[in-house]
Amino acid sequence: MLRDGEQAPGASMTATQKMDIARQLVKLGVDVIEADFPASSEIEFELVKCIAHEIGFPENICYDHHVALAPLLQFHLNNCGDPFTENPVDFHSKDFEVAVLDWFAKLWEIEKDEYWGYVTHGGTEGNLHGIWIGRELLPNGILYASKDSHYSVFKAARLYKIDLEMINTTTNGEMDYSDLRAKLLHNKDKPAIININIGTTFKGAIDDIDVILQTLEDCGYSHNKFYIHCDAALSGLIVPFIKNVISFKKPIGSVTISGHKFLGCPIPCGVQITRKSHIAYLSRNVEYIASMDATISGSRNGLTPILLWYSLSSKNQIGIQQDVKRCLYNARYLKDRLQQANISVMLNELSTIVVLERPLDHEFTRHWQLSCVRDIAHVIVMPSITRETLDDFFIDLVQKRKMWYQDGSVKPPCVADDIGAQNCACALHNGIGPELLSGLSFSNRQPSLKRYSDDTTLYLTLPRTMLNLAISIGPSLNLVDPLA
Ligand SMILES: Cc1ncc(COP(=O)(O)O)c(C=O)c1O
C-alpha cells in the first residue's frame, strides 16, 4: 500500500518517492498496488492516475535512473561525431555508448568488428538513418514500406525524395507479400530499399523477414540490388527473447529500436545498428570535430547512453526476459478476458499490443490514455502495467459498454475490416443481439480455465454469465502452461 509509512509521525513520502516504490514493486512483478486514498492530495491523485491509467502508449515508465544518476545533470555531455572515435572535448560518454551498442550487436547477432552504430534520439532517427544508408548504397532505389509502417518511414521518403511503393497489409497488420511481389516485379529495373516492421505501431504485426528475402530472390533481386532496414522500435527487445527473428546473419542492412519503449528510459532515445561496410558510403571526415560524421545529428545527447547502459545493466538479460514473458502473458490475459466478454479484440503473435474496438466515449479513451484509429484502439501491455490495471480497465469497459449499448439504439462498431471478421464481435459477425451485452444471452464461446504464469492463480471464465473468477490454487498443482 503506497500510504504505508504515512501513519508514523515524521515518516511521510513525497510523490516521487512513492513513484519510486511503485516502480520497484512493478519491477518485482507485483500485480496489485494499493494506492489507498489519493484524493487527499492533488499530487497523489495525479501520481496514482499516472501509475494506473497509462496503458495506450508504448512507454515503459518503470525506471529509477534519477535515484542514482541525477547528479549527472550538472554536466554537459555531448557525444558529437562517431561513437568509435575520440571526442575533441572531454565531456562525453562514448565508452558507455559503445558498451550499449555492443550489447545490441550481440543480441542481433553481428560481430563486434563488423558492426557500426550509434545511440539515437529515438526510433524515428533510427529509421531516418537506416533508410538514408539504403538511399546512399542504392541511389535510384525505390522504398517499399507497408501501409502500417510508422509515419517516420514515409517522412524519410519525403525528406530524401525517394520513390515510394506503399504495400498493402493483411488485417493483422502484416505486409501483404503478394502485393510486395507484384510491385517488385513491376519495378524490376530499380533496386529495392525495404522497410520491415518488427512490430507495427498500431497492431504489433511482424513482417516475415524470411518470406521477404525469398520474395526478393524469386523476383530476381540479387543481394546488391536490395537493402533491408528493420524498424524494431518496440519489439526489437521483445522478439529476440522468444524467437530468433532479428539476425544480421541474414542479409539485412540495419536495425533500430526506441530505448524508451520496452526497456524503459526517462528520456526518448534509441539504438541504430548497421554493418561497418555500409557506413563508409555515408561517412564524411569533418576536421572541425576531428571525427567521421555518419550520424543524423551533430551534437548528440551524451546522457542517454549512460541511461541506456544503466537500464541494461540493472535489468540484465534475465530481467528483460522476465519482463518479456510477463508482458506477453498479461497481453494474452487481457485479450482472453475481452474475447470472452464478446468484445472485438485481436492480439498478434509475439506482440504485447492488444487491439480492440474503439470505446464509444471520448472521456473513457482519455481516462485510459488510449490511442485510437478509425474504429479500433489499442492497449500496449508494457512492463510498467500490472495485471490489476488491466482488470480495472476491463471492468470499466464492460460496465461502460452496458451503458453505451444497453437500449440497442447504438451498436458496438463492426471492426471486421480492421482486425478480421474472426476477431469481430459485432452483431453481424458474432450473431449476437444487444441482449448479450446486458448479460442475458449466451455466447458461442467456450468456458475456459487458464493459468497465465507460474503463479498460483487460475482464471475461470464462464462466457454465458460473463463471469470471470480468479481462483487461488496450491503451488503443487501442476497445470499445462497455455502459452508454453
Ligand atoms: C514501429 C515504430 N517505429 C518507429 C517509431 C518512432 O519511435 P520514436 O517515437 O522513438 O521516434 C514508433 C513509435 O511509436 C513505432 O511504433
The ligand as an ORCA input file, in Angstrom:
! r2SCAN-3c Opt
* xyz 0 1
  C       7.089      0.908    -35.299
  C       7.582      2.248    -34.833
  N       8.637      2.809    -35.443
  C       9.110      3.996    -35.075
  C       8.561      4.696    -34.042
  C       9.106      6.034    -33.661
  O       9.792      5.944    -32.481
  P      10.159      7.250    -31.634
  O       8.875      7.743    -31.085
  O      11.113      6.730    -30.605
  O      10.783      8.228    -32.553
  C       7.445      4.165    -33.374
  C       6.815      4.904    -32.293
  O       5.813      4.569    -31.756
  C       6.956      2.908    -33.779
  O       5.899      2.354    -33.195
*
